[in-house]
Amino acid sequence: MNKIDTIVFDLGGVLIDWNPDYVYKTIFPNEEDRKWFYKNICTADWNEEQDAGRTLQDATEELVKKFPEHEKNIRAYYDRWKEMLGGPIHETVEILHHLKHNTDVRLYALTNWSAETFPVALQLYDFLHWFEGRVVSGEEKTRKPFPEIYQTLIARYNIVPQNAVYIDDNYRNLIPAKDLGFHIIHFQSPQQFKKELSGLLDKEV
């Protein structure tokens, strides 16, 4: 196997706990009501369009126009977006810290994230500045799992996929990376991630 010289992290769900429930549990204490809202109003597909570059204002006004009776709850999505951040996933941040200070691997981030909200995360979390580079979907106007964003990462930072590992909590986003030659880890817990990464690096992390 080629020697691993590069590790690419997804951010949300791997290094940062992000969950709209932190806001909407206060709006819809009933889980079924909350699930209905996510399925029919502020859907995952709708949110991903902001990850791909649509402005928060355009996204919000489009839904308000379509569902005026839900205006208050729609506007809460981005008015209270910061409350959706649950903080760092500390065990994974510790692994990142170890990699940065105790190995010679190159570290990058590839994230689906709105260009308008990502600066908030940059201010909150110092470890986002530990990477040699970042590719943020909202800034690129495309997102995972579209192949273009992975190709942007490879070209911009001269990454050889066969020498690189990509970590993501969403398996859908791992498939294009694997097709391009990356070693992949489907993140499910810091402990499982640490074990799999140690195996790929052939040493404890």
C-alpha positions as CSV (number, residue, x, y, z in Angstrom):
1,M,0.0,0.0,0.0
2,N,1.2,3.5,-0.7
3,K,2.5,5.5,2.2
4,I,-0.2,7.8,3.5
5,D,1.0,11.5,3.4
6,T,-2.4,13.4,3.4
7,I,-5.5,13.2,5.6
8,V,-8.7,15.1,4.6
9,F,-11.4,15.7,7.2
10,D,-15.1,16.4,6.8
11,L,-16.1,18.9,9.5
12,G,-19.8,18.6,10.5
13,G,-20.4,15.3,12.3
14,V,-16.7,14.5,12.5
15,L,-15.0,17.5,14.3
16,I,-18.1,19.7,15.0
17,D,-21.4,18.7,16.4
18,W,-24.1,20.4,14.3
19,N,-27.7,19.5,14.7
20,P,-30.9,21.6,13.9
21,D,-32.6,19.7,16.8
22,Y,-30.8,22.1,19.2
23,V,-33.1,24.8,17.9
24,Y,-36.2,22.9,16.8
25,K,-36.6,20.8,20.0
26,T,-37.5,24.2,21.6
27,I,-40.0,24.9,18.9
28,F,-41.4,21.4,18.4
29,P,-41.0,19.4,21.6
30,N,-43.0,16.6,19.9
31,E,-40.6,14.6,17.9
32,E,-43.1,13.7,15.2
33,D,-43.9,17.4,14.6
34,R,-40.2,18.1,14.3
35,K,-39.6,15.3,11.8
36,W,-42.6,16.5,9.8
37,F,-41.1,20.0,9.6
38,Y,-37.7,18.6,8.5
39,K,-39.3,16.4,5.9
40,N,-41.7,19.0,4.4
41,I,-40.5,22.5,5.1
42,C,-36.8,23.0,6.1
43,T,-35.6,19.8,4.3
44,A,-32.1,18.4,4.0
45,D,-32.2,19.1,0.3
46,W,-33.2,22.7,0.9
47,N,-30.3,23.2,3.3
48,E,-27.8,21.6,0.9
49,E,-28.6,24.3,-1.7
50,Q,-27.1,26.8,0.7
51,D,-24.1,24.5,1.0
52,A,-23.8,24.8,-2.8
53,G,-23.8,28.6,-2.7
54,R,-27.5,29.8,-2.6
55,T,-27.8,32.8,-0.2
56,L,-29.5,32.4,3.1
57,Q,-31.8,35.2,2.3
58,D,-32.9,33.7,-1.0
59,A,-33.4,30.3,0.6
60,T,-35.4,31.7,3.5
61,E,-37.6,34.0,1.3
62,E,-38.3,31.1,-1.1
63,L,-39.7,29.0,1.8
64,V,-41.6,31.8,3.4
65,K,-43.3,32.6,0.1
66,K,-44.2,28.9,-0.3
67,F,-45.2,28.2,3.3
68,P,-46.3,31.6,4.8
69,E,-48.0,29.9,7.7
70,H,-44.6,28.6,8.8
71,E,-42.8,31.9,8.4
72,K,-41.6,32.2,12.0
73,N,-40.3,28.7,12.2
74,I,-38.6,29.0,8.8
75,R,-36.8,32.2,9.8
76,A,-35.6,30.5,13.0
77,Y,-33.4,28.2,10.9
78,Y,-30.8,30.9,10.1
79,D,-31.7,33.5,12.7
80,R,-30.8,30.9,15.3
81,W,-28.3,28.9,13.3
82,K,-25.4,29.5,15.8
83,E,-27.5,27.6,18.4
84,M,-27.4,24.5,16.1
85,L,-23.7,24.2,16.9
86,G,-23.2,21.8,19.8
87,G,-19.5,22.4,20.0
88,P,-16.3,20.5,19.1
89,I,-16.3,16.7,19.1
90,H,-13.4,16.7,21.5
91,E,-12.1,13.2,21.0
92,T,-11.7,13.8,17.2
93,V,-10.1,17.2,17.8
94,E,-7.6,15.4,20.0
95,I,-6.7,13.1,17.1
96,L,-6.4,16.0,14.8
97,H,-4.1,17.7,17.3
98,H,-1.9,14.6,17.5
99,L,-1.7,14.3,13.8
100,K,-0.6,18.0,13.5
101,H,2.0,17.9,16.2
102,N,3.3,14.4,16.1
103,T,3.3,13.3,12.4
104,D,4.3,14.7,9.1
105,V,1.0,14.1,7.3
106,R,-0.6,17.0,5.5
107,L,-4.0,18.0,6.9
108,Y,-6.9,19.4,4.9
109,A,-10.7,19.9,5.3
110,L,-13.4,19.3,2.7
111,T,-16.8,20.5,4.0
112,N,-20.4,21.1,2.8
113,W,-21.0,24.4,4.5
114,S,-22.6,27.7,3.6
115,A,-20.1,30.5,2.8
116,E,-22.2,32.8,5.0
117,T,-22.1,30.7,8.1
118,F,-18.7,29.2,7.9
119,P,-17.0,32.4,9.1
120,V,-18.9,31.9,12.4
121,A,-17.3,28.5,12.8
122,L,-13.9,29.9,12.0
123,Q,-14.3,32.4,14.8
124,L,-15.5,29.8,17.3
125,Y,-13.1,26.9,16.7
126,D,-9.4,27.4,16.7
127,F,-8.7,23.9,15.3
128,L,-10.2,24.9,12.0
129,H,-7.0,27.0,11.5
130,W,-4.8,23.9,12.0
131,F,-5.4,22.7,8.4
132,E,-2.9,23.5,5.6
133,G,-6.0,24.2,3.4
134,R,-9.8,24.0,3.3
135,V,-12.3,23.6,0.5
136,V,-15.7,25.0,1.6
137,S,-18.6,24.1,-0.7
138,G,-20.5,27.4,-0.4
139,E,-17.4,29.2,-1.5
140,E,-16.9,26.9,-4.5
141,K,-20.6,27.0,-5.5
142,T,-20.7,23.2,-5.6
143,R,-20.9,20.5,-2.9
144,K,-20.3,16.9,-2.1
145,P,-21.0,14.4,-3.5
146,F,-20.5,16.1,-6.9
147,P,-17.0,15.1,-8.3
148,E,-16.0,18.7,-9.1
149,I,-15.4,19.6,-5.4
150,Y,-13.1,16.6,-4.9
151,Q,-11.2,17.5,-8.0
152,T,-10.9,21.1,-6.8
153,L,-9.3,19.8,-3.5
154,I,-6.9,17.5,-5.4
155,A,-5.8,20.2,-7.9
156,R,-5.5,23.1,-5.4
157,Y,-3.4,21.2,-2.9
158,N,-1.5,18.7,-5.2
159,I,-3.0,15.7,-3.4
160,V,-2.3,12.2,-4.7
161,P,-5.5,10.4,-3.8
162,Q,-3.7,7.0,-3.5
163,N,-1.6,8.5,-0.7
164,A,-4.5,10.2,1.0
165,V,-7.3,9.3,3.5
166,Y,-10.7,11.0,3.4
167,I,-13.0,10.8,6.5
168,D,-16.8,11.6,6.4
169,D,-19.8,10.7,8.5
170,N,-22.0,10.6,5.4
171,Y,-21.2,7.5,3.4
172,R,-22.7,9.1,0.3
173,N,-19.9,11.6,0.3
174,L,-17.2,8.9,0.5
175,I,-18.2,7.2,-2.7
176,P,-16.7,9.8,-5.1
177,A,-13.5,10.0,-3.0
178,K,-13.1,6.3,-3.2
179,D,-13.7,6.3,-7.0
180,L,-10.9,8.9,-7.3
181,G,-8.5,6.6,-5.4
182,F,-8.7,7.9,-1.8
183,H,-8.6,5.5,1.1
184,I,-11.9,6.2,3.0
185,I,-13.1,6.0,6.6
186,H,-16.8,6.2,7.3
187,F,-16.8,8.1,10.6
188,Q,-19.1,6.6,13.2
189,S,-17.3,7.4,16.5
190,P,-13.9,8.9,17.4
191,Q,-12.8,5.5,18.8
192,Q,-13.7,3.6,15.6
193,F,-12.1,6.4,13.5
194,K,-8.9,6.2,15.6
195,K,-8.7,2.5,15.2
196,E,-9.2,2.5,11.4
197,L,-6.8,5.4,10.9
198,S,-4.1,3.7,13.0
199,G,-4.5,0.7,10.7
200,L,-4.0,2.8,7.6
201,L,-1.0,4.7,9.0
202,D,0.4,1.5,10.4
203,K,1.0,3.2,13.8
204,E,-1.1,4.4,16.8
205,V,-2.7,7.8,16.5
